[in-house]
Amino acid sequence: MEYKADALVLRTADYGEYDKMVTLLTAERGKIGAALKGVRRAGAKLKFAAQPFCFAEFVLAARSGRNTVASAALHDGFYPLREDVVRYYAGMTVLSACDKVALEGMRSGELLVSAVTALEGIVQDDPLALLRFFLAALAFAGYPVSAGACPVCGREPSGRMRFDFAGGSFLCGGCSEEGVPASESTYRAVRAAQGEGAAETDGIVRALRLLGAYFSFQVGAELPELPEYLRLLRG
């Protein structure tokens, strides 16, 4: 049986002498594995489909519970991500997060759209692209982040505040001792990623570090590409 799926290549691995295995994020079937036969041979037509960041319409042949890529039509390869090391690690953070939260058989259309949108934003040097993606991925995984009023006093937090890992919310520093310290610039960056106000670079870096820790805490998986991206971003 053959079926079509728009999919984003999350990771690849060599298999046998000439083949590759790819992990794909699809809207309808979630995360799936597929084989690309002979793709490591010189002149193979589907080499582009065996690369991380490839977003394409795949035709997959399913047999005995295994998928083989029959053909692929490229939507976007996001090639600029491979030409700049900072963009590359930002993009790899997106792929890694998708790999951690998507499951086989899980409808993942929202996650796929968020990932592709984030990669487009990273290519265009949108400073909030990765932060927006983190918020979307966390919401998809069932751990949304709230950057509104303090859930204890109902006022907008300011100055010294805390971020509650249990509830995914920012609290006034004097309202609770739960969670970890968070700066106002971090809070403002998250608000900016949610469409409210503006953010400074330092706040974006702090927010990414915080949400990366929150992601690891809730999902139970590290994102090794994120610290390297933040190191490169800070120069």
CORZIGI-V473765 format. One record per helix or strand of 2 or more residues. SS is the DSSP state (2 for helix, 1 for strand). FROM is the first residue (numbers start at 0). TO is the last residue. If there is no record, write none. Layout:
# CORZIGI-V473765
{{SS	FROM	TO} {SS	FROM	TO}}
This chain:
# CORZIGI-V473765
{{1	1	14} {1	18	25} {1	29	35} {2	46	49} {1	54	62} {1	65	75} {2	78	81} {2	84	100} {2	108	122} {2	128	139} {1	160	163} {1	168	171} {1	179	181} {2	183	192} {2	200	218} {2	223	233}}
